[in-house]
Amino acid sequence: MSDLIVKEKRCAKCGTTKALSEFYRNAASSDGHRHQCKKCALAHVRDYQARKRSELGEEAWLEKGRTNVAMSRARGATQDKVQQAAWAYSNKRLREMYPKVWEQIYREERYARGLNVR
């Protein structure tokens, strides 16, 4: 295997060669970076948003954004609940020990501060 480390890359959009720090990361790519530089990627996003905003109209565009945010929050809350339930199921013994351990830590902290310990 070669010890060659690539520090530059050519942008597929503008064609200029830039440092890797000028490209967003992308784990799916063979070199770990996107094919467009940051400047071209941002220009692409701005063009897309402007085009969609003009196609949908300002109010519909804003409503779509509000809906997407609400759906994302709801999906995140649901995923959090599922992950919490999975963790709780797989760590039943740890959950049983946690209140005892927390009580001991809490008592030690209060004692160290000179507060009344029950």
N, C-alpha and C positions, 0 to 999 in steps of 0.2 A: 504494500500500500504506500502511496506517495505521501510525503510530509508537506505537500503543497497546500497552502491555505490561500483561498481566493479572497481578496479584499476589495475587489471592484466587480461591477456588473454592468451590463449594457441594458438600458431601458428599452423594452419592446415597443413603447409608444413613441417617445421622442428620439430614441436612437443614441442618446449620449451615454458615455461611460461615467459612472459615478461610484462613490464609495458605498459599501454595503449598508452603512448607517443611513443612507438616503433611500433605502427600500424598507417597506414594512415587512415584518416577519410573517412567514407562512410555513407551518410545519409540514404541510403536504407537498411542498416544493422540494426538488432534489437538493437545492442549495440552502433551503430554509428561509428564503425571501420571496416576496411577490415578484412578478415579471415586470410590473410598472414601478417607476420611482414614486416617491411620496407626492411630489408636485403633480405628476400626471394622474395619479390615483385620485387626489383631491379634486383636480379639474374634472375628471370623469364623474365623480359623485355630484359635484355642483351642476354639471351639464344635465345629468340624469334628473336631479331634483327640479331644475328649472323646466325641463321638458315635461315632466309629470305634472308639475304645478300648473303649467299652461294648458295641458290636456284636461285635467280634472277641474280646474277652476280653484281659486284661492280658498273658498270656504270648504269645498270637498276635500282639498289637500290637507287642511288643518284638521278636519274631522277624522280623516284617515289616520293622521298622526296620533290624535288623541285615542282613537280606537286601538291602534297598535300598542301604545303605551299601556293602556288598561289591560289588554290581553296578555302582554308580557308580564305585567305585575301579577296577574291572576295565575298564569302558568308557573311563575317563579314561586308563588306561595304554595301551589299544589305540589311542585317538585320538592320544596322544602319539607312539607308535611310527609311526603313519601320517604324522603331521605331520613328524616327524624325517626319515622316508624321502623325503617329497616335497621338503623343504628340501634334503636332501643331493643329490637328483637335479637340482633346478633350480639349485643353487649348486656344481656340481662344481669349477669353476675356483677359487672362493673356498676350498673345502675343501682343495684342493691347496696354495694359498698360505698357509693358516692356520698350519701348523706352522713355516714359515719366519719368518713375522711374529711369532709367539709367542716363538720362540727369540731373536729380536732384542730384543723388549721385555724378556724375562727377563734377558738379558745386560746391558742398559742399567740395569735396576733393581738388579741385583747390583753392578754397577760403581759406581752412585751410593751405595750403602750401604757401599762399601768392602770388599765380600766378594770372595773369590777367584773370578775368572772364568776358566773353562776355555777 
